[in-house]
Amino acid sequence: MDDGVATPCATGLIPMAHVADVQRSVDFYRLLGMELRSSLKTNKGDLQWAHVACEGAELMFARASEPVIASQQAVLFYLYSPHLIALRDHLLGSGVRVSAITYPDYMPKGEVRVEDPDGYCLLIGQAG
């Protein structure tokens, strides 16, 4: 039965990762085409929070209050690229370690693995 009342729901989701150096993370994700949308700085001018985005991808960073230990990162980020080969070449040319392109059953068009500066795992699949 529809009583005309909308069911309360969340309408957006932006993951937020705790990182050792917010500026370093912003710089790294710029290599993936993301742009800084919003940020907060400390009184000394250091970034303490940032929001980056590119088309349908969004991510926020907050400066961690404890050391970031890569082996304890229990999340991975799945991204898509319309030009996976070109993106991989760009990352390699920028000194980023990127896996070879693999073709798992769930992503037969190809996928690469990258770790960001804090050890977060990024899987990037060929879009389309």
N, C-alpha and C positions, 0 to 999 in steps of 0.2 A: 504494500500500500504506500503510495507516495503522498505525503502530507504537505508537500511544497516547501518543506524546510530543508535547507542544504545541510548535509552531514559535515560537521567540523572536520577539517583535514589540514595537513601541512601542504603547502603549495610550492615549496622550493627546498632544495638541499644543496649546500655548498660544504664540502669537506674542509676541515681546518686541521692542519698538521702543526705540531710543535716542532720547531727547528732551532738549531744552535745560532744561526745567523740569518735573520730575515732578508737582509739585502742580498746575501749570497744566493738564497733560494729564489728571490725575484729575478736575479741575473740569470740563473740556470733555466728557469721556466720561460724566460724571454727567448731562449734558444729554441723552444718548442712553439714559438709564435704567440705566447701569452703576453698581455700588456697589463701594466699596473693600473688598476681601477680606483683604488682607495688605499690609504695608509694612515698609520698613526706613528708619531715619533716620540722619543723620550725628550726630556728637557735638554739633553746633550745633543740631540739631533739624530740619534740612532733609530732605525726602524724597529718598532716593537710589534707591529701587526701590519699585514698587507693583504689585499684582495687582488688576485690576478685573474684574467679571463681572456678567452679567445673563442668567438662564436658560441657554441653550446657548452664549452668547458669552463668551469670556474673552480678556484681553489683559494683558500685563505691560509695564511701562515701567522703563527704567534710565536714570539721568542720563548723558548723553553726555560723553565726555572731550574731544571736539573739537566745533567749531561744527556745528550741524545745518543742512545746505543743502538747501532744499526741492527744488531741481531735481535733486538726486542721490538722492532717495528712489526706490529701485527696487522698491518693494512697494506694493500697495494692499490695503486691507481691504474685504472684501465682507460687509455686514451685511444682516439682514432685519428688517422691522418688520411687525407685523400691522396697523398703522394708519399707513401711509406719509404720507398727507395730513396727519393730525394731528401726526405727528412733524415734518414739514417746517414746518408752521405754528409749532410750539413752538420750533424752532431759529431760524426767522426772527424770532420775537418775542424771542428771547434775544440778538439781534444777530449771529447766525451767517450767513455768506453760504452760501446753498444754491441749487443749480441748479433750474431748472424741472423738473417731472416729465417724463421721456422714456419712451418705450415701445419699447425695442430688441427685436429678434426673440427674444433669449434671456430677456427679462423683460417679456412683454407686459402684465403687470399694473402696471408702472411702476417707475421707478428714479430716484433723485436722486444728485447728486455733491456732496460736501462735502470741504473740506480741514481737517484738524485744525491746532492751533496750530504744529506743526512742519512742515506742508506735506504730511503723509501724505494720500494720496487715499483717501476713503471712498466707496464706492458702496453705497447702501442700496436694496434691492429690497423690493417689496411681498410679504410672506409669504402663503402659502396659496393 
